[in-house]
Amino acid sequence: MSERFEKHRQPWRSDEVAKLRTLASKGKGLKEIAKALSRTEESTRDRAKVDGIAIAKKR
C-alpha cells in the first residue's frame, strides 16, 4: 500500500491566519475565505473564533 498525504487537521500557519484576517476585513464571506485558504468552512470559522476575527454574514 502506498502512503497517501492527506490535508487533514493541518496546523494553521501564520501566513494563513494573516490572509484570513485580510479577507475578513475586506468583508468576504465564510465560503469565499475558506475556498481561498483551501480549508473547510468549519475549520475557518473555528480559527476565526479563536483569534477573535469577525466574518461577514453573506445572504
C-alpha positions in Angstrom: 0.0 0.0 0.0 1.4 3.4 -0.9 1.3 6.2 1.6 -1.1 9.0 0.9 -0.7 12.5 2.0 -3.9 13.8 3.5 -4.5 17.5 4.1 -6.5 16.8 7.3 -6.1 18.5 10.6 -3.1 20.6 9.4 -2.0 23.2 11.8 -2.6 26.9 10.8 0.4 28.7 9.6 0.9 32.4 10.4 0.6 33.4 6.7 -2.8 31.6 6.6 -4.0 33.5 9.6 -2.9 36.8 8.1 -4.7 36.0 4.9 -7.8 35.1 7.0 -7.6 38.5 8.7 -7.2 40.4 5.4 -10.1 38.7 3.7 -12.4 39.1 6.7 -11.5 42.8 6.9 -12.5 43.2 3.2 -15.9 41.8 4.1 -15.6 38.4 2.3 -18.0 35.6 3.3 -17.0 32.4 5.0 -17.4 30.3 1.9 -15.1 32.6 -0.1 -12.5 32.8 2.6 -12.4 29.0 3.2 -12.0 28.4 -0.6 -9.2 30.9 -0.8 -7.4 29.2 2.1 -8.1 25.6 0.9 -9.7 25.0 4.3 -13.2 23.8 5.3 -15.8 26.3 6.3 -15.9 24.8 9.8 -12.1 25.0 10.2 -12.1 28.6 9.0 -15.0 29.6 11.3 -13.3 27.9 14.3 -10.0 29.6 13.7 -11.6 33.0 13.3 -13.4 32.5 16.6 -10.2 31.6 18.4 -8.5 34.7 17.0 -11.5 37.0 17.5 -11.9 37.7 13.8 -15.4 38.7 12.7 -16.5 37.2 9.4 -19.3 38.9 7.4 -22.6 37.0 7.1 -23.4 36.7 3.4 -27.0 36.1 2.5 
